[in-house]
Each structure stands twice: as structure tokens, then as C-alpha cells.
Amino acid sequence: MIIQQGLLVVLLWVCLLHPCLTAMVFSRTTDQQPKNFAARGIGNEGKALHRQKRGWMWNQFFLLEEYTGSDNQYVGKLHSDQDKGDGSLKYILSGDGAGTLFVIDERTGDIHATRRIDREEKAYYTLRAQAINRRTLRPVEPESEFVIKIHDINDNEPTFPEEVYTASVPEMSVVGTSVVQVTATDADDPSYGNSARIIYSILQGQPYFSVEPETGIIRTALPNMNRENREQYQVVIQAKDMGGQMGGLSGTTTVNITLTDVNDNPPRFPQSSVHLRIPESSPVGTAIGTIKASDADIGRNAELEYRIIDGDGRDMFDIVTQKETQEGVITVRKPLDYENRRLYTLKVEAENLYVDPRFYYLGPFKDTTTVKISVEDVDEPPIFSRSSYLFEIHEDIEVGTIIGTVMARDPDSAAGPIRFSLDRHTDLDRIFNIHSGNGSIYTSKMLDREISQWHNLSVIAAEINNPKEMTRVSVYVRILDVNDNAPQFAVFYDTFVCENARAGQLIQTISAVDKDDPLGGQKFFFSLAAVNPNFTVQDNEDNTARILTRRNGFSRHEISTYLLPVVISDNDYPIQSSTGTLTIRVCACDSRGNMQSCNAEALLLPAGLSTGALIAILLCIIILLVVLFAALKRQRKKEPLILSKEDIRDNIVSYNDEGGGEEDTQAFDIGTLRNPAAIEDKKLRRDIIPETLFIPRRTPSAPDNTDVRDFINQRLKEHDNDPSAPPYDSLATYAYEGNDSIAESLSSLESGTTEGDQNYDYLKEWGPRFNKLAEMYGGGESDKDTS
């Protein structure tokens, strides 16, 4: 077989450009010995090898992409040496795109492409060809495979992955500093021609930046670009294929470049001197004003630190740096006084915290300014000579005695007069007073150290011309002790002496207390007011004394109580003494001296009850309480008038008493039915003992012209729906039937004389309270038989 191909000119051009593509692709498709070609050779086993002529033989088919012709693009021709030209063979094509993209003339074997082909979608197609007998449909040649390769043309422009790039570079960078690299891609075949060879160029951004043609790296092109002059730059980069030659396709992208800040600008004060004012009354820590040095840099490169480096006010003022605003705040360090000094001068320096060594030549990175501070005069309150006063006086001084003097002055240059006064909240008892003109404090009442040892006063000094300007000072008054209190017994003593006591026996140890507080401490002396034949006092010289007996034996029948006056004296000047009386009882004691009884009447009492008698009395009391409790409980128990084992709710109960008619006022007052407006509060029933008292519920009275039947129906409805109504019904409530009752009389006596049967089924329609009547009288014949 031979292969015939069209478009010889195109194929020759392809072969010249790409010699590697001219290699033949051979595929053995038949075992028949060719008639016109044969080759011989010697195999490994020494046998002669015969080579048959291939029935199919062709090159790769090449097809240009993006064909723009009006007809189908011719690809090539298949031909079998079995084809005699009589139309007996049929060519079949299968594989990628067979029948849709590629079609074959089944008689001639010509292959055509039906539409334009894009290499970027698919670079080659693999198909299979076969020749069959048209009549028998049997293959005359085995199926063989071939490839159609798509040749690329420059139909894709370079593209950037980002439409806009953002980059930054420090200001003042040297020429050639790399900023950013941009890279474009081309979908064309990079191995075929220059369709995918890209060259970069800069369309906008010169002369500040440049781009490397091969790599796309953008670099600075001017030295010392200053951010303070211009911060933003927009650069347009072009990428062109075909090596940048004429006719190549191109694409562009935008690069926004920002110059970042470096510390290349030193701080500068806008003024060489600043003048500030402050009132002399400003407290310590008050902000006087702010100063600020300007710095063209930003962020960290503009951070400053302020300090006072010189001036006569370095000790009077401070300066603090505000991090947020980069300002220096001048504050008061010590109290100011207009009368002492009125003007201060400071030399303030502002310096960058972070300096770049590369830009030292642009420095120094600091600046100074002069700050003048004027102190303004204000009307100041008086000033006391001391921050506080302490006066000590004895408690026995006379009323009106001066205890001390406070002094104050007006610090202003006018030096106006001052008026003194006491804050009465600190002297509620008005014990002290003060002379308003000279500040002398004197007593207005007697003092008593034992009541209050300290007095904390507050003295006010105010200007007479301006009373609002005032100052307070604390005055502490200490009351010194004077021996004006006599000692007394420390506690109340319950003293007794045994009847069998012996002479010289200790019966009590006593001590004393004194409200005074002498400097040398307390010292007491104990003695008897008069010689006593029964007892004596022995001073222990340690502020205590012992009471001793002077004779043997005491009798409570003769004398049950002794009174012993004891004199207690102190040793301060003037000596104070007092007499305290001890009450000594005579008591019966055991052999060890333990008290048993101190009353003389106890000898006359009978012997005490035994334990058994006490238990018997207690049991009797308990039994009486139990009996009393049972009796009370029995009286409270309810005894109903009607005794029945069944629940008699909603039943008609016979009381064996017909009642006294209208004259019987105990059962029901018929006047209520005849005059509903005169109804009174609901009364309790008298036929049973109520267990619970229900609060009467008032209902609106019926109108004066309401019929008794409506009134009864209304009350009936209320009781049917009232859960708090008494559980038992009374026939007296329904004793009056009204006029023209359809049930006529409900009396069981009258119904017994009535001839014929009566139908009581209508009772079921009257409500739940008549259900029992309906069951009793609505039973028919069976009920009559049982009755």
C-alpha cells in the first residue's frame, strides 16, 4: 500500500522546519507476501528471513490549527493496494473525533477536518483506519493506527495571573533595588517557534522604575526617592510574545508601588519659644500646656521623647510625652507662689527614639525650644503657721482659760484681715470657743479627763473681705490628769464566814480601781474605818488586801450578817480616799470550809421529799393532762343528726318532722322568697354541726319586680356552680313551687293517691341535684312493684 498526501507545499515547509517530524511510522497490517517488494536476511538461527511488503504505510498527519477556509480542511489520503478502483472497497475511520471532527471518503480514502481545531484544547488525535470489502463487509487489510498532530500558530497573547499588583519599597533606596517580579504565561506551544517567548517592557512609570525584559523584575531607576514628596506610584508592565518582535501578541498589568517610610527627617519645633500661663493655686500634677515638634516621618520613625534639659524651673515643672499624639505635656511638680516667683524659663528638647544610622548625615535628629511660664496671682485662702496644733491642759482649769492660740496669714500681697471660727461639728458639746480676731482658744465648760481625754477640733480661718476663701487646721487638745477621783472596790464582793471559822482565817481578798491615771502609776492603801472585834484588814502592798477573822466561831442564829467598813486611799496629790462596806454573811460550812447554807430559816424547814414521792406526783400530773386532752377532743368531735352508712349527698332526707309551716321561723323564712330584696347574709344551718365556716358570698339581689320562680332558678344555678356551697340540700329551699308548675306537687303523700302512672323522666332535665329523684321515681313498673 502507498499513502498519498495532499498539500505537498505545506508538508515540505513542515519537514524543512522540523526534520524529526519526517520519520515514517510503519505498522505491519498483513501476512501476505508482497509481489513487488521483498527483503531477505539471516536470523539468529541461521534461517533465511523474508520481509513482506507492508500493506499500510504512512507518515504522521500534520494539521494547522485555526483553519479559516470556507471548505473542510484536507488532512490526507488513505489507499490500499487491494483497491482496483472499481469501488469494491470501503474505507472506515475510527478513534478520536472520527465521524465528527474527522471524516473519510469511504470510496477514495480522503480525510478532511470538519471544523477549526485549537491546539490549546488538544495537541494530537489518534485514529484507526481499515479497508473492507463492500459486498462481504470483510476486511481486506487489518486495522492500523495513525496520529494527526496539530501544528501551533501564535493565537494566544501573554496573560498575567493578577490584573493589579501591590508592592512597596523603602524610600531613599539605591538605584536597582528590587521591588517585585511579575510573570506572564502564554498558552501557545513553547517548543514551536517564538509563539510563547515573552519579553517584558514598561509602558508607564518611567523614569522612576524599570523592568528586566527576560525576568519581569521591577527595580528602582532613580536615587533618593522621597516618600514625603510622593508616596504612591503606578507602573504599567507589558508582556509581548514572539520575542517582542513586530506582530507579536501582548498583555499588560498594573503595579501599584508604595514608598515606605524611613527615619530620614529630624524633628523640628515650629517656634523657637513658647509662652504659657498658670494660676498659682494650681495643685501639683496640673497640666500647664503642650508643645509639639513636627516630624515628616510617620509611625515608629516619628516617635519622640521630650525632656527638660535646662532652665530655672527644672525643679518646679515636669514634662511627659504623650505616645498617642507625640506631644510634650508640661505639668506642675511643686506648689507655685506668685508672691515668691512670677516667671520661669525652661529649655525643652525633642529627640527621635529610633534613628537609622544610614541617615546620620541628615541629623542631628533632635531639636530644642524655650518655654516661658508665667505664674498668675489668685486670691488665696489664709495659711496657718502650722499644719496642725497640739495643746495640753489640766482638767481642773477654770472656765474661760485660754488653752492656746492658732495663727494664720493672708499670702496675697493685699494681706487682708482674717476671722477665726470653730467647726461646731468637731465640738458638739461646745466645751471650747475661739476669739475670732486673734485665734485664741479658751474653755467654755469644765473639763473631765475621765469622760474624754482627747478633743479633736477643727479651726477655720477665712478672709473677712472674701469669706469663701477659707482654710482649716486640726487642733488636738489633750486633757492632763488631776487626782480628783477616790479609789473604789474593783468589784462587788459576796463575802461569807463559816460558823466554825477560827481566828486569823482568810475570808476575802479585795482590790480597788481608780479613774485617775497618775504618772507614777496607781498605789492604794487599805484600812478599817474603826477597830472591829470580829474582822481585820491586812494590806498586801500590791493594791490588794486580805480580810481576816479576829475570833473563833460565829453563830448565824445570833447575827447572820456583819457590815465591815473599809477605807481605800491613793498616794497622789491631793490624796483621795473612800469607804467601801463589805457585807459578810454567816454560813454553815462543812469540815473543809465549803458553804452549805447561809439562811437561819433553813434550820426550821422539814426534811425534803424523797425521790419516789416526786416521781409519783409527776405521774399524776401527766395522767390528768391526758384525760383532759381526751375530753376536749371528744367535745370537738362532730355528731351529725343523720346517721347513715351511705353517702347521702344529693339525697332527700327525712327528718321525721314536717315543720311548722310559715310560722316555723327556725327552718326557713318564707318572707325571703316573697321579698327577695330583703334577703340577709347567708346563715349557717342548724340541723348539723358545721365543720368549716365558709365565708358568705354575696350575690346581686334580684330586681324588685322579679318573679319568685326566677329568683329560685337563679339561686339554683348559683348553688350548682358554687364549689363552696354546703354539701347537703334542704327541702326548705324549694318549699315554694310558684304558679303553674309542670310537676305540680312533689309530695310523696299526694303522689300516692294519684290515679294512673306518672312519667318522671323530665326530672333528669332539671340538673344534677334532681338526678336522685329521677332514679327513685323514674323506674316505671318495676319501681311500683318493689314499693
C-alpha positions, 0 to 999 in steps of 0.5 A: 500500500502507498499513502498519498498526501495532499498539500505537498507545499505545506508538508515540505515547509513542515519537514524543512522546519522540523526534520524529526517530524519526517520519520515514517511510522510503519505498522505491519497490517498483513501476512501476505507476501508482497509481489513487488517488494521483498527483503531477505536476511539471516536470523539468529538461527541461521534461517533465511528471513523474508520481509513482506511488503507492508500493506499500510504505510504512512507518515504522521498527519500534520494539521494547522490549527485555526483553519479559516477556509470556507471548505473542510480542511484536507488532512490526507489520503488513505489507499490500499493496494487491494483497491482496483478502483472499481469501488469494491472497497470501503474505507472506515475511520475510527478513534478520536473525533472520527465521524465528527471532527474527522471524516473519510471518503469511504470510496477514495480514502480522503480525510478532511477536518470538519471544523477549526481545531485549537491546539490549546484544547488538544495537541494530537488525535489518534485514529484507526483506519481499515479497508473492507470489502463492500459486498462481504463487509470483510476486511481486506487489510487489518486495522492500523493506527495513525496520529494527526498532530496539530501544528501551533500558530501564535493565537494566544497573547501573554496573560498575567495571573493578577490584573493589579499588583501591590508592592512597596519599597523603602524610600531613599533606596539605591538605584536597582533595588528590587521591588517585585517580579511579575510573570506572564504565561502564554498558552501557545506551544513553547517548543514551536517557534517564538509563539510563547517567548515573552519579553517584558517592557514598561509602558508607564512609570518611567523614569522612576522604575524599570523592568528586566525584559527576560525576568519581569523584575521591577527595580528602582531607576532613580536615587533618593526617592522621597516618600514625603514628596510622593508616596504612591506610584503606578507602573504599567508592565507589558508582556509581548510574545514572539520575542517582542518582535513586530506582530507579536501578541501582548498583555499588560498589568498594573503595579501599584508601588508604595514608598515606605517610610524611613527615619530620614527627617529630624524633628523640628519645633515650629517656634523657637519659644513658647509662652504659657500661663498658670494660676498659682493655686494650681495643685501639683500634677496640673497640666500647664500646656503642650508643645509639639515638634513636627516630624515628616516621618510617620509611625515608629520613625516619628516617635519622640521623647521630650525632656527638660534639659535646662532652665530655672524651673527644672525643679518646679515643672515636669514634662511627659510625652504623650505616645498617642499624639507625640506631644510634650505635656508640661505639668506642675511638680511643686506648689507655685507662689506668685508672691515668691516667683512670677516667671520661669524659663525652661529649655525643652528638647525633642529627640527621635527614639529610633534613628537609622544610622544610614541617615546620620548625615541628615541629623542631628535628629533632635531639636530644642525650644524655650518655654516661658511660664508665667505664674498668675496671682489668685486670691488665696485662702489664709495659711496657718503657721502650722499644719496642725496644733497640739495643746495640753491642759489640766482638767481642773482649769477654770472656765474661760482659760485660754488653752492656746492660740492658732495663727494664720496669714493672708499670702496675697500681697493685699494681706487682708484681715482674717476671722477665726471660727470653730467647726461646731461639728468637731465640738458638739458639746461646745466645751471650747470657743475661739476669739475670732480676731486673734485665734485664741482658744479658751474653755467654755465648760469644765473639763473631765479627763475621765469622760474624754481625754482627747478633743479633736477640733477643727479651726477655720480661718477665712478672709473677712473681705472674701469669706469663701476663701477659707482654710482649716487646721486640726487642733488636738487638745489633750486633757492632763490628769488631776487626782480628783477621783477616790479609789473604789472596790474593783468589784462587788464582793459576796463575802461569807464566814463559816460558823466554825471559822477560827481566828486569823482565817482568810475570808476575802481578798479585795482590790480597788480601781481608780479613774485617775491615771497618775504618772507614777502609776496607781498605789492604794492603801487599805484600812478599817474605818474603826477597830472591829472585834470580829474582822481585820484588814491586812494590806498586801502592798500590791493594791490588794488586801486580805480580810481576816477573822479576829475570833473563833466561831460565829453563830448565824442564829445570833447575827447572820450578817456583819457590815465591815467598813473599809477605807481605800486611799491613793498616794497622789496629790491631793490624796483621795480616799473612800469607804467601801462596806463589805457585807459578810454573811454567816454560813454553815460550812462543812469540815473543809470550809465549803458553804452549805447554807447561809439562811437561819430559816433553813434550820426550821424547814422539814426534811425534803421529799424523797425521790419516789414521792416526786416521781409519783406526783409527776405521774399524776400530773401527766395522767390528768393532762391526758384525760383532759386532752381526751375530753376536749377532743371528744367535745370537738368531735362532730355528731351529725343528726343523720346517721347513715352508712351511705353517702347521702349527698344529693339525697332527700332526707327525712327528718321525721318532722314536717315543720311548722309551716310559715310560722316555723321561723327556725327552718326557713323564712318564707318572707325571703322568697316573697321579698327577695330584696330583703334577703340577709347574709347567708346563715349557717344551718342548724340541723348539723354541726358545721365543720368549716365556716365558709365565708358568705358570698354575696350575690346581686339581689334580684330586681324588685319586680322579679318573679319568685320562680326566677329568683329560685332558678337563679339561686339554683344555678348559683348553688350548682356552680358554687364549689363552696356551697354546703354539701347537703340540700334542704327541702326548705329551699324549694318549699315554694313551687310558684304558679303553674308548675309542670310537676305540680306537687312533689309530695310523696303523700299526694303522689300516692293517691294519684290515679294512673302512672306518672312519667318522671323522666323530665326530672333528669332535665332539671340538673344534677341535684334532681338526678336522685329523684329521677332514679327513685321515681323514674323506674316505671313498673318495676319501681311500683312493684318493689314499693 
